[in-house]
Amino acid sequence: MRYRTFVDQFATRISVGELPPGTRLPPQREFAYQNGIAYSTAARIYAELTRMGLITGEVGRGTYVRDRRLPSAALAEPRRTPVDLEYNFPMIAAQSSAVAEVLRALDPEAALVPGRIEGSPELRALTADYLERGSWRPHPDQVLFAANGRQAIAAALSALMRPGERMGVEPMTYPVARGIAARMGIQVVPLQMDSQGIDPDGLREAAAAGGIRALYVQPDFQNPMGLLTPVHRRREIAEILNEFQLPAIEDGIYAFLGDLPPIASFAPAQTILIDSLSKRVAPGLGLGYLVASSRFLPSLAQSLRTGPWGPTGLSLEFGRLWLSRNDVRRFDVLKRDDAAARQRLARTILGDFQISGDPRAYHLWLGLPDPWRAEDFAAAAARDGIAVTPAHAFAAGKGHAPAAVRIALSAPPLPMLEEALKRLATLMREGPVDRED
């Protein structure tokens, strides 16, 4: 009862402005001592306030009252800001005319009928060719279709997991996947991670202890960190999946920016590979792909058919026509060049600051100098018409997030991106400034 009283009192003080945004709260042990309560009770109070979105913590900076005027970053749709460095939707000029040609060629009789999750034999073969990486190529019979990548993730989670079960994830992970899991009652468990991705020792420990039922992993230009997991680490992860018969959802949405074999190539019986056309072509023309072994295909098919995640006839027909183009892979190459050019620009302007991530990704992870907090920095950028995403939006656990922001590079034209990055660099150098709203 006392725990709930403290939570309600905090919520009231925040709502009436007694504790304004940016107010630093005492450390949990100090709070427990000041109020004559157990440390475990204080930790529970802070965890509940964090869950309610009222406070946020940053590693080495402390715990603060959140600025609730900032939209909660779901990253599922773009913000209405002059410069969007939050939502990644890469588009290149050469692709627009090609998309228009395909749209003009659509057969209404094929496009306006209900979609089938297995598509057609022609589309499955084209998709298998398109997803080929190096010596790995999925068998066409392993391919199923969803409305888009997010729907494919939802269908895979529904097929693999039950409410209350636990899924291992990177400590900073894709918020939409985390949100889908939460709505399904699936608990996410942050695993250890280093500069090469998921740490094998931490994964092995969690799998051996039975602490996780499945793994969600992004080895290709991980969102938000932008890290590319090398081949030897992919093999190590696959060995653990095989040893413990641990299912994995491998999110390969950015894999087209590189050409490394997927984890699925080393652990095909344990892995469901997710990909889509949304980043490769355009977000409004999404067609999601699920590649899985016979172990998972029946449950995936049932999930897609009984849930709201299946493809439309229009998306299937567009996908067939798009993948039939002789020059379809050229657009992947053009986007690789575009991402690399944007990274070079960003690293030139922000080179004095802490940047992590692969220089071929469409986003980067920017560590903030003292005394900036991620939420304060995002708010200051927003006042200048620039949307960036603070670290807490990606945090899988209840602990403190780092003082960092993710910067998505794909949306603005290059001159606009350059000006926005220069303004962000200036903000970091100037530090926080009190402003009248």
Helices and strands as residue ranges (DSSP letters): H 2-15, E 24-25, H 28-35, H 39-51, E 55-58, E 62-65, E 83-84, H 93-104, H 108-111, H 121-130, G 140-142, E 143-146, H 149-160, E 166-169, H 175-183, E 187-190, E 193-194, E 197-198, H 200-208, E 214-217, H 231-244, E 248-251, G 255-257, G 263-265, E 271-276, G 283-285, E 288-291, H 297-306, H 313-323, H 328-349, E 354-356, E 363-367, H 374-383, E 386-387, E 389-390, G 391-393, E 404-408, H 414-430
